[in-house]
């Protein structure tokens, strides 16, 4: 088996109303994201309307995603995927969300492990708050949240 480095991946799905691929408008922020995260951006193409109907595009996107995360595409890409984030703009956001749902419903990703991690994180947070309240500590500082842009994002975790 060939050794390839591991790289984080931004798996971005373009918009275009399912009739076109609009990568040109996405390039500026994709280049910024790649530069700031040191992640590789993968922008898969999928079959478009009117020549191809549902579910062709989501099936193709799922196949490409699975090829990247499974390592099957490593000889072609020259790396194995480490962490993968799925993003999409407009129709691509729709496909990105549909991909995440399909990965869970079809049990392509380990949903039980994801839920267990979320439950453990929630328990740690609750225990931390309970401890802070009991010890007389007060929470100082503010909280921050990150606003979203026009597209959808979802981290799918380790590949």
RAURSUL-V987542 format. One record per helix or strand of 2 or more residues. SS is the DSSP state (@ for helix, = for strand). FROM is the first residue (numbers start at 1). LEN is the number of residues. Records with the same first field share a line. If there is no record, write none. Layout:
SS->FROM-LEN / FROM-LEN
//
This chain:
=->5-9 / 40-3 / 79-10 / 152-7
@->23-15 / 56-15 / 74-4 / 91-15 / 111-24
//
